[in-house]
Amino acid sequence: MRAVGRSLAVALALLLVLPGATSADGRVVVGGQPVRTSDVPWVVALASRERFGSTRSGQFCGGVVVGPRTVVTAAHCLTREVLGTDPREAKDLRVLVGRDDLRGAEGTEVPVQEAWANPGFNVMTNAGDIGVVTLAQPLPATHVIGMAQRGETVYGANTPAVVYGWGDTVGNGAYSETLHGSPVLVLADELCEQAYPGGVEGAFNRASMLCAGWPEGGRDACQGDSGGPLVAGGRLVGIVSWGSGCAQPGRPGVYTRISAVSRMVTAHSADGRPTGGQGPPQTGRPAVPS
């Protein structure tokens, strides 16, 4: 049975402590509220005006800073299917740092030196959905968040977490102009396996994925949030990857499990070892701006 009352109480408590929250009635990343990048400087956006137009600064996916020159995102964000070309041909690919509102010019647009998408990414199962973007210039150490490793308590079922992004706010193409965060719970693997046992809605693999949301729905990542971070206890635990619909009851969002790919990220990082090394389905959630 779903503990609706307890879930709502936890949600309200999370909203009160959400970094940079500015209002109680905002809706985004489905069920979230506005957040300032100054409070979560490791949240960044991937953009290409050439490919996606100048609206919303050309944003099409999210990312997270795990090293001064290393940004982690979803592999599918760097595919020809999303970019319309090989990432090496997207000459104006940028990482937007410190830009709360995509309509403005605040913050910095950092050129991309190199973009790597996991060649083992399976477009049919969404397994291995991880990519690494190398920045042409380093960011301050204060922009870096640590990657949670295997065995850390932040992966435990019912751990409070927050997902961040500039994506669809209600699941109908209403993309946000400003950064939002939505409080969710890391859900038990068994729940995720029940939600996605295979077939047209996709298959959950606990070895490389985790899922988060609320059993009754209402809060979730959505289109445009792909590649963005799921954070618990101040640690990066997941990367927005896929899901069936947005914020639907019994259909939580599915994330790439960071502990399963952190070595791969390190191997393709310009920083050597990024901070934090202690210890039909929708095949991704890139934005499709008009």
Buried (B, 14 or more C-beta within 10 A) or exposed (E): EEEEEEBEEBBEEBBEEBBBBEEEEBBBBBBBBBBBBEBBBBBBBBBBBBBBEEBBBBBBBBBBBBBBBBBBBBBBBBBEEBBEBEBEEBEEBBBBBBBBBBEEEEBEBBEBEBBBBBEEBBBEBBBBBBBBBBBEEBBEEEBBBBBBBEEBEBBEEEBBBBBBBBBBBBBEBBBBBBBBBBBBBBBBBEBBBEBBEEEEBBBBBBEBBBBBBBBBBBBBBBBBBBBBBBBBBEBBBBBBBBBBBBBBBEBBBBBBBBBBBBEBBBEBBBBEEBBBBEEEBBBBBBBEBE
